[in-house]
């Protein structure tokens, strides 16, 4: 009996010691981790894509409703930041049509990103970032941060592995959308919003202009269009064919200046919407080397999606 009591006592002591060990908390454990993360953060080259994402794109630009995946550029991660900036065609140009890419490696002056950070490129879009978080240090450090972006671009806009990017065959780009009944339809929002279709207009001719770095627009394949009442709800909707004009219509482009409109479709707008309703549309074209391109895509800016729409008015 005495032996059993000693055994039970020994087991109890061991369990108590194990329990105490499990409950033991190192008050400096989290502090050490915090200091390590701080050191790693400070060790980043501020002119590298990692440093730019940590100091600018991630904490200042990826705000909710801004560049958080709602539209491009997508600044949620380093990878998405890089892939939606470097050699990526622009959506909105300046009044002179200066820029082709958001970031053109090695060329600061031809990189639209710098323009968006320093002045209002079309007197309508504002200077980026439009909104910043209360704890952002952008107001105090914007000049330093912009200089870091310039250094990154001038040094070749290298990726996280230090590799220099190479340009691939570009995707087809939207240049303009116009609508016509007996006359050309005007638009909401100072000419940038939905096409305004009078209630008495029973026929709508939609014309589309595109550009591509290798294939002329009249040689695109898979020329399709979809219509939806939902700005972002195009999945599963039946496609319709776009007509390719032998003789294009010449009209002003979205960016200013005359351009050829080769793609066309004629519809009855009242088959798609009633008075006061808005209908969105997207086109699906393919150049020589790329998969089918959706324009605008889910990641496109909201104002481009509104540009690709019409509404029935009195």
C-alpha positions in Angstrom: 0.0 0.0 0.0 2.8 2.4 0.9 4.5 1.6 -2.4 1.3 2.5 -4.4 1.0 5.8 -2.5 4.6 6.7 -3.5 3.9 5.8 -7.1 0.7 7.9 -7.3 2.6 10.8 -5.6 5.4 10.6 -8.2 2.9 10.6 -11.0 1.1 13.6 -9.5 4.3 15.6 -9.2 5.2 14.8 -12.9 1.8 15.9 -14.1 2.0 19.2 -12.1 5.4 19.9 -13.6 4.2 19.2 -17.1 1.2 21.4 -16.6 3.3 24.3 -15.3 5.6 24.0 -18.2 2.7 24.2 -20.7 1.2 27.2 -19.0 4.6 29.0 -18.8 4.6 32.2 -21.0 7.7 33.9 -22.2 6.8 37.7 -21.9 9.5 38.5 -24.4 8.5 35.9 -27.0 6.1 38.2 -29.0 8.5 41.1 -28.6 11.3 39.2 -30.1 9.1 38.3 -33.1 8.0 41.9 -33.5 11.5 43.1 -33.4 12.5 40.5 -36.0 9.7 41.5 -38.3 10.6 45.2 -37.8 14.2 44.4 -38.7 13.1 42.5 -41.8 10.9 45.4 -42.9 13.6 47.9 -42.4 16.1 45.7 -44.3 14.0 45.9 -47.5 15.4 47.9 -50.3 12.9 50.8 -50.6 13.5 50.9 -54.3 12.7 47.2 -54.8 9.3 45.9 -55.6 9.2 44.4 -52.1 10.0 47.7 -50.5 7.6 49.6 -52.7 4.8 47.2 -51.8 5.6 47.4 -48.1 5.9 51.2 -48.0 3.4 52.3 -50.7 1.2 50.0 -52.7 0.2 47.6 -50.0 -0.5 50.0 -47.2 -1.6 53.1 -49.1 -3.1 52.0 -52.4 -4.8 48.7 -51.6 -7.6 50.5 -49.7 -11.1 49.0 -49.6 -12.8 50.0 -52.8 -9.6 51.2 -54.4 -6.8 48.9 -55.7 -7.8 45.9 -53.5 -8.7 43.7 -56.4 -11.9 45.6 -57.5 -10.0 46.9 -60.5 -6.5 47.1 -61.8 -3.8 47.7 -60.9 -4.3 45.2 -58.1 -2.0 46.0 -55.2 -3.1 43.3 -52.7 0.1 41.3 -53.1 3.6 41.8 -54.4 2.9 39.4 -57.3 -0.4 41.1 -58.3 1.2 44.5 -58.0 4.1 43.5 -60.3 1.9 41.7 -62.8 -0.6 44.5 -63.2 2.0 47.3 -63.5 4.9 46.2 -65.6 4.3 46.2 -69.4 0.6 46.4 -68.7 -1.5 48.6 -71.1 -3.1 51.6 -69.6 -6.9 52.2 -69.3 -6.9 56.0 -69.3 -4.3 58.1 -71.1 -3.5 61.8 -70.8 -4.9 64.3 -73.3 -1.8 63.9 -75.5 -1.9 60.1 -75.6 1.6 59.9 -74.1 1.5 56.6 -72.4 1.3 53.0 -73.5 2.1 51.1 -70.3 1.6 51.6 -66.6 5.3 50.9 -66.1 7.8 50.8 -69.0 11.0 49.3 -67.5 13.9 51.6 -67.9 11.8 54.6 -68.9 10.5 56.8 -66.1 9.0 59.5 -68.4 7.0 56.9 -70.4 5.6 55.1 -67.3 2.1 56.2 -66.6 2.4 55.2 -62.9 4.6 58.3 -62.3 2.2 60.6 -64.0 -0.7 59.2 -61.9 1.3 59.9 -58.7 2.2 63.5 -59.6 -0.5 65.2 -61.6 -4.1 64.8 -62.9 -3.5 63.3 -66.3 -6.8 64.2 -67.9 -8.0 67.0 -65.6 -10.7 64.6 -64.4 -9.2 61.6 -62.6 -7.3 63.3 -59.8 -3.8 62.5 -58.4 -3.2 59.1 -56.9 -3.7 58.1 -54.2 -7.2 59.5 -54.0 -7.9 58.2 -50.5 -5.4 57.3 -47.8 -5.8 55.7 -44.4 -5.5 57.9 -41.3 -2.2 56.2 -40.2 -0.6 56.5 -43.7 2.7 58.3 -43.9 2.2 59.2 -47.5 1.6 63.0 -46.8 5.0 63.2 -45.1 7.0 60.9 -47.3 5.3 61.1 -50.8 8.3 62.8 -52.4 10.7 60.1 -51.0 8.3 57.3 -52.0 7.8 58.6 -55.6 11.6 58.9 -56.0 11.9 55.3 -54.9 9.4 54.3 -57.6 11.4 56.2 -60.2 14.6 54.5 -59.2 12.9 51.1 -59.4 11.6 51.9 -62.9 14.9 53.4 -64.1 16.8 50.3 -62.9 14.6 48.1 -65.1 11.5 47.4 -62.8 13.0 44.1 -61.7 10.9 41.4 -60.0 11.4 39.9 -56.5 14.1 37.6 -57.9 16.0 40.5 -59.5 15.0 39.5 -63.0 14.4 42.0 -65.7 11.0 41.7 -67.4 10.4 41.0 -71.1 7.5 42.2 -73.1 5.0 39.7 -74.4 2.4 40.0 -77.2 0.0 42.6 -75.8 -3.7 42.1 -75.4 -6.3 43.9 -77.5 -7.2 47.3 -76.0 -10.4 49.3 -76.1 -10.2 52.6 -77.9 -13.8 53.7 -78.0 -17.6 52.8 -77.9 -20.2 54.9 -79.7 -23.9 54.5 -80.2 -26.3 55.7 -82.9 -30.0 55.9 -83.7 -30.9 58.5 -86.3 -28.0 60.6 -84.7 -25.1 59.8 -82.4 -26.2 59.2 -78.8 -24.7 61.3 -76.1 -23.6 60.0 -72.7 -24.1 60.6 -69.0 -21.4 62.0 -66.7 -20.0 64.6 -69.1 -19.5 62.1 -71.9 -17.9 59.3 -69.9 -20.9 57.4 -68.6 -23.7 55.3 -70.1 -25.0 56.0 -73.5 -28.4 57.9 -73.3 -31.0 56.1 -75.4 -34.3 58.1 -75.9 -37.5 56.1 -75.2 -38.6 56.7 -78.8 -35.4 55.1 -80.2 -36.1 51.5 -81.3 -32.8 50.8 -83.0 -29.3 51.2 -81.5 -26.1 50.7 -83.5 -23.2 50.1 -81.2 -19.7 50.6 -82.7 -16.4 49.5 -81.1 -12.8 50.5 -81.7 -9.8 48.5 -80.6 -6.1 48.6 -80.9 -3.5 45.8 -80.8 0.3 45.7 -81.0 0.4 43.0 -83.7 -3.1 42.4 -85.1 -5.4 45.0 -86.8 -8.9 45.1 -85.3 -10.6 43.9 -88.4 -8.5 40.7 -88.3 -9.6 39.7 -84.7 -11.3 36.4 -84.3 -14.0 35.4 -81.8 -15.8 38.8 -82.2 -18.6 38.5 -79.6 -20.7 40.6 -77.2 -22.8 39.9 -74.1 -25.5 42.1 -72.4 -26.4 42.1 -68.7 -28.4 44.2 -66.2 -25.6 43.4 -63.7 -22.3 45.4 -64.0 -20.3 42.3 -63.1 -22.8 39.5 -63.9 -21.8 38.1 -67.3 -21.1 34.5 -66.5 -23.3 32.1 -68.5 -25.0 34.8 -70.6 -25.4 33.9 -74.3 -23.0 35.6 -76.7 -24.0 37.4 -79.9 -21.9 38.0 -83.0 -20.3 41.4 -83.8 -20.2 42.5 -87.4 -16.8 43.4 -88.9 -17.1 46.4 -91.2 -15.3 46.4 -94.5 -15.2 50.2 -94.4 -14.8 51.4 -90.8 -16.6 54.3 -89.2 -14.3 57.1 -88.2 -15.1 58.8 -85.0 -13.5 60.3 -81.9 -11.9 57.8 -79.6 -12.3 57.5 -75.8 -8.9 59.2 -75.5 -9.4 61.9 -78.1 -8.6 62.0 -81.8 -10.1 60.1 -84.7 -10.0 56.3 -84.8 -11.4 53.5 -86.9 -14.5 51.6 -85.6 -14.5 48.2 -87.2 -16.9 46.3 -84.9 -20.7 46.8 -84.9 -23.9 45.3 -83.7 -27.5 46.6 -84.1 -30.1 45.9 -81.4 -33.5 47.0 -80.2 -32.6 48.6 -76.8 -36.1 48.0 -75.5 -35.5 44.2 -75.7 -32.9 44.7 -73.0 -34.2 47.4 -70.7 -37.1 49.6 -69.7 -37.3 53.3 -69.0 -34.6 54.2 -66.4 -32.8 50.9 -66.5 -29.1 50.5 -67.3 -27.7 47.7 -69.5 -24.0 46.7 -69.4 -22.2 45.0 -72.2 -18.8 43.3 -72.7 -17.0 42.3 -75.8 -14.9 39.2 -76.4 -12.1 39.4 -79.1 -9.0 37.4 -79.9 -5.8 38.6 -81.5 -3.3 36.3 -83.2 -1.5 34.9 -80.2 -3.5 35.5 -77.0 -6.5 33.8 -75.6 -9.9 35.5 -75.9 -9.8 38.9 -74.2 -12.8 40.2 -72.3 -13.3 43.9 -72.4 -13.9 45.3 -69.8 -12.8 42.5 -67.5 -13.9 41.9 -63.9 -10.8 43.7 -62.8 -11.6 46.7 -65.0 -12.3 50.1 -63.5 -15.9 50.9 -62.6 -16.0 54.0 -64.9 -14.9 51.8 -67.9 -17.7 49.4 -67.0 -20.2 52.3 -67.0 -18.7 53.5 -70.3 -19.7 50.1 -71.7 -23.4 50.6 -70.9 -26.6 52.3 -72.1 -29.7 53.6 -70.3 -33.2 54.3 -71.5 -34.3 58.0 -70.9 -37.5 60.0 -71.6 
